[in-house]
Amino acid sequence: MAAATEAAGLAERLRSAGFRLTRQRRAVLEAVGNAPTCLNAAELLAEARRYYPSVSLATVYRTLEVLDGIGGAERVHALGSRASFVPCPPKDHHHVVCRSCGRVADFEGCMVTAMAASVTEQTGFTVDSHFLELAGMCRECRQRNDSACIGDGADRGCAGNATYATRKRDDFS
């Protein structure tokens, strides 16, 4: 989905859920929709301020909370200690995150849903949701096969390292 379309789609989902679209909130939506990959709240704040300079960090967090609640964005946890966020399509999907460069790709289909009946039988819990995130190394990093792409990536990618400004977000849905 193109960045402008991504931001417009997020705006429509907020409107449909009954939320107001203030200038500050629109700036956050533009930042999320135009992000090349997952960004943490501080990175989103810097991007949002390009669209509306007086956006506050509190507005970023509140908007991310609303987006998370309506399924417009999700937290990505695989890289670093700070949660980062990616816009999400309105259908069931999961993420795979490159530990080297921070690229995030969506994928559909998982066997967790099929496991839910077994989990209910074993535990007595009724499973009504799940979260699946895989981590590994993207094709480009594997092909580069240099020291910049080797390691567990815990200090790179979505953790906010500025040297990875060329990170990309792919949407395979």
N, C-alpha and C positions, 0 to 999 in steps of 0.2 A: 504494500500500500504506500503510495507517495506521501511525503511528509505533510503537505498541505491537506491532503485528504485524511490523513491520520488525525491531525489536530481537529479538523472539521467533524470527523466521526466521533471523537471524544467529546466535543462540544455538544453534539446532538444527543449523545448518550446521557450527558449531564442534564440537559434540558428535559429529556424524556423522563428522567428520574425525579424531576421537580426542583432541580438546583438552579440558582441564579448564575448568570455568566458575567461576573464583574470583569473589569479590565485586568485586574491582577490575576484572576483565575484564568482568563483567556491567555495571558502571558505564560502561565505555567503549562497550559495545554499546548501552546506552541512549542515550548521547550521540550516537553515530553514527546510530542509528535514529530519534531525535527531532530531528535537525538539520534546519532548514528548507531548507538548501542545503549546498553543500560547505563544509567547515571544515578549517582546518589543524590540526596537532597541538596547538598552544598553545590554540586555541579549543576543541578537543575535550577537552583537559585541564580547562579551566574548567567545561565542561558536565558532564564525568564527576564532578567533585568535588561537584556538586550531589547526586549519587546516593550517592557514597562519598568523603568528604573526604580520605582518605589516599592516593588514587590518585596515582601518580608519572608524570612525563613518560615515563620509560623504559617503564612498563607501557602507556601509550598507544601509543608507537612499536612495541613488540613485538606488541600486539594488532592494530594496523594492518597490520603485516607479515604476520601470520597471516591476517588477513582478505583481504589482497591475494593471498596465496598460494593460498587456497581459492576465490577469486572472490567473496568477500562484500563487498568494498569495492575501489574503484579510485582511483588518483590522478587528479586533474584539474589540468592544468598551464596552461591558457590564461590565467588571470588572476593576475598577480603572479609573484614569484620563488619563493614558498614553495609547495610541493606541498600541495594540499588533497585531501580524500577525500569520496567519496559512497558510500552503500550501493548494491549492485548486484543486480539480479535474477539468478537462476541460469541465464540464457540469454544467447546472444550478443547484444550490443548495443553501442551507442556513445553518446557524449555530445555535446551542443551546449551551449555556455556563453555566457551574455549578458555581454558585456564591460562593460556599464554597471552592472548590479545584481548579477551573480553567479549568477543563476538557472541551474540545470542541468536539462536535460531529456534523458531517454534516448530513443534511437530505434533501430529495428532495420533490418537490411538495408543492405548496402553492396556496392559493386562490387569491393572489395579482394580478396575471396575469389576472384572470377572472374579477377582479374589474376594470381593466384599462379602459374598454369601458365606464363604469359608471362614472369614474373619468373624462374622456375626455368630456363626455356629461355635467357634472356638472361644470367643471372648464374651459373648452376650451383648456386645456393642452393636448398635445400628449405625453403619457407616453411611454418612450422607455427603461427604466430600473427601477430597484427597489432593495432595500437592506432590508433583513429581518433577524433579529437576536433575538432569544428568550433567556431568562435567567431563571434559576431555580436551582434545586438541583438534582444532579445525584443520581442514585440508590445506589451507594456505600456510599455516604455521608448520604443519608436518612437512610440507614441500620445501619450506625455507631451511629447515633442519640446521639452524644455527643456534648459537648460545642464547640469543635473545628469546627463543621460543622453547627452551628446555627448562624444566623445573615444574614445581607444582603450581606456580602462578599466584600463590597466596598474597603476594605483595604487588600484583599487577592487575591490569584489566579494570574491572569494575571497582576496584579498591580506590580508584581515583588518581592513579599515576598519570601525570600530564604527558609523559612521553608516549602514551598510547592514544593520542588524540585522533588517530586515523581509524579507530575501532569502528566496526560496521555492525549493523543489525540486519539480519536476513529474516524474511517472513516466508516460510515455505507452505503456508496454508492457502 
